Amino acid sequence: MAPRLGIFLILAGTCIFLQLDHVDGGEPTTRIHNYVLGELMKIMSLLFADYKCAFPFNYRGKWYFDCTRADSFFKWCSLNEDYSGKWKYCVDDDYAKCVFPFVYRGQTYNRCTTDGSLFWISWCSVTTSYDRDGAWRYC
């Protein structure tokens, strides 16, 4: 665990440094920094890949059913139901999955639907009841 913590602290320090804007604020520099920062986040997530996101989780009085950018530049999740400082950046496997069947406006759905979608894009609930939780994602 100690080597992981050391690597994490080095990467975290690097990330904080890279988030600072330079005086010139040039567009190409910003793109390069965002790319490097994104790659560092992927590496950090791999260091903690054996830890799973706890969905839903409560952070500052709000429930999250998927990865969030709350107070962060990158999407993250809590590692326990009530956030206590243990978290990780999200990778593709961490994002919430569709849950079937789910209830929307009192009707049960066994697959993605376009009902209620403004742009006719298929969506699903990430909990058993959209009516109760309001948590969803595009299919």
C-alpha positions as CSV (number, residue, x, y, z in Angstrom):
1,M,0.0,0.0,0.0
2,A,2.9,2.4,0.8
3,P,4.2,2.3,-2.8
4,R,0.8,3.1,-4.2
5,L,0.4,6.0,-1.8
6,G,3.8,7.4,-2.8
7,I,2.9,7.1,-6.5
8,F,-0.5,8.6,-5.8
9,L,1.0,11.6,-4.0
10,I,3.5,12.3,-6.8
11,L,0.8,12.1,-9.5
12,A,-1.6,14.2,-7.4
13,G,1.0,16.9,-7.0
14,T,1.7,16.8,-10.8
15,C,-2.0,17.1,-11.5
16,I,-2.4,20.1,-9.3
17,F,0.7,21.7,-10.9
18,L,-0.7,21.0,-14.4
19,Q,-4.1,22.6,-13.6
20,L,-2.5,26.0,-13.0
21,D,-2.9,28.3,-16.0
22,H,0.2,29.9,-17.5
23,V,0.4,33.6,-18.0
24,D,0.3,33.3,-21.8
25,G,-2.8,31.1,-21.6
26,G,-2.2,29.8,-25.1
27,E,-4.7,27.4,-26.6
28,P,-2.2,24.7,-27.7
29,T,-0.7,24.7,-24.2
30,T,-4.1,24.2,-22.6
31,R,-4.9,21.3,-24.9
32,I,-1.5,19.6,-24.1
33,H,-2.0,20.1,-20.3
34,N,-5.6,18.7,-20.5
35,Y,-4.3,15.6,-22.4
36,V,-1.4,15.0,-19.9
37,L,-3.8,15.5,-17.0
38,G,-6.2,13.0,-18.5
39,E,-3.5,10.4,-19.0
40,L,-2.3,10.9,-15.4
41,M,-5.9,10.4,-14.2
42,K,-6.1,7.1,-16.1
43,I,-2.8,5.9,-14.5
44,M,-4.1,6.9,-11.0
45,S,-7.3,5.1,-11.7
46,L,-5.4,1.9,-12.6
47,L,-3.5,2.1,-9.4
48,F,-6.9,1.9,-7.5
49,A,-8.6,-0.3,-10.1
50,D,-9.4,-3.1,-7.5
51,Y,-11.6,-0.6,-5.6
52,K,-15.2,-0.4,-6.8
53,C,-17.5,2.6,-6.9
54,A,-20.3,2.5,-4.4
55,F,-23.6,3.5,-6.1
56,P,-25.6,5.2,-5.0
57,F,-23.3,7.4,-2.7
58,N,-24.1,10.4,-0.6
59,Y,-21.7,13.4,-1.1
60,R,-22.4,16.6,0.8
61,G,-26.1,15.8,1.2
62,K,-26.8,14.8,-2.4
63,W,-27.2,11.2,-3.7
64,Y,-25.2,10.2,-6.8
65,F,-26.1,7.2,-8.9
66,D,-23.2,7.6,-11.4
67,C,-19.8,9.2,-11.5
68,T,-19.8,12.9,-10.9
69,R,-17.7,16.0,-11.5
70,A,-18.9,17.6,-8.2
71,D,-16.0,19.7,-6.9
72,S,-13.7,18.1,-9.5
73,F,-12.4,18.6,-13.0
74,F,-12.7,14.8,-13.8
75,K,-15.5,12.4,-13.0
76,W,-15.0,10.5,-9.8
77,C,-17.0,8.2,-7.4
78,S,-17.0,7.4,-3.7
79,L,-15.8,4.0,-2.6
80,N,-18.4,3.9,0.2
81,E,-22.1,4.8,0.4
82,D,-21.5,7.8,2.7
83,Y,-18.5,9.7,1.3
84,S,-15.8,9.6,3.9
85,G,-12.8,10.8,1.9
86,K,-12.3,7.5,0.0
87,W,-12.8,8.0,-3.7
88,K,-11.3,7.3,-7.2
89,Y,-11.4,8.7,-10.6
90,C,-13.8,6.8,-12.9
91,V,-12.8,4.6,-15.8
92,D,-15.2,3.1,-18.3
93,D,-16.1,0.1,-16.1
94,D,-17.2,2.4,-13.3
95,Y,-20.1,4.2,-14.9
96,A,-23.6,3.2,-14.0
97,K,-25.3,0.4,-16.0
98,C,-28.9,0.2,-17.1
99,V,-31.2,-1.6,-14.7
100,F,-34.1,-3.7,-16.1
101,P,-36.9,-3.7,-15.4
102,F,-37.4,-0.1,-14.3
103,V,-40.4,2.0,-13.6
104,Y,-41.0,5.3,-15.4
105,R,-44.3,7.2,-14.9
106,G,-45.8,4.2,-13.3
107,Q,-45.1,1.9,-16.3
108,T,-42.5,-0.9,-16.3
109,Y,-39.9,-1.0,-19.0
110,N,-37.7,-4.0,-19.9
111,R,-35.5,-2.3,-22.4
112,C,-34.3,1.2,-23.3
113,T,-37.1,3.7,-24.3
114,T,-37.5,7.0,-26.0
115,D,-40.6,7.9,-23.9
116,G,-40.1,11.3,-22.3
117,S,-37.0,12.0,-24.4
118,L,-37.0,15.5,-26.0
119,F,-34.8,14.3,-28.9
120,W,-36.1,10.7,-29.2
121,I,-32.8,9.3,-27.9
122,S,-33.0,6.0,-26.1
123,W,-32.4,6.0,-22.4
124,C,-32.8,3.8,-19.3
125,S,-32.9,4.1,-15.6
126,V,-29.9,3.2,-13.5
127,T,-32.1,2.2,-10.6
128,T,-35.3,0.1,-10.5
129,S,-37.4,3.2,-10.3
130,Y,-36.8,6.4,-12.3
131,D,-40.0,7.8,-10.6
132,R,-38.3,7.5,-7.2
133,D,-34.7,8.3,-8.0
134,G,-34.6,10.3,-11.2
135,A,-31.3,8.6,-12.2
136,W,-30.8,7.7,-15.8
137,R,-28.4,7.4,-18.7
138,Y,-28.5,7.2,-22.5
139,C,-28.4,3.7,-24.0
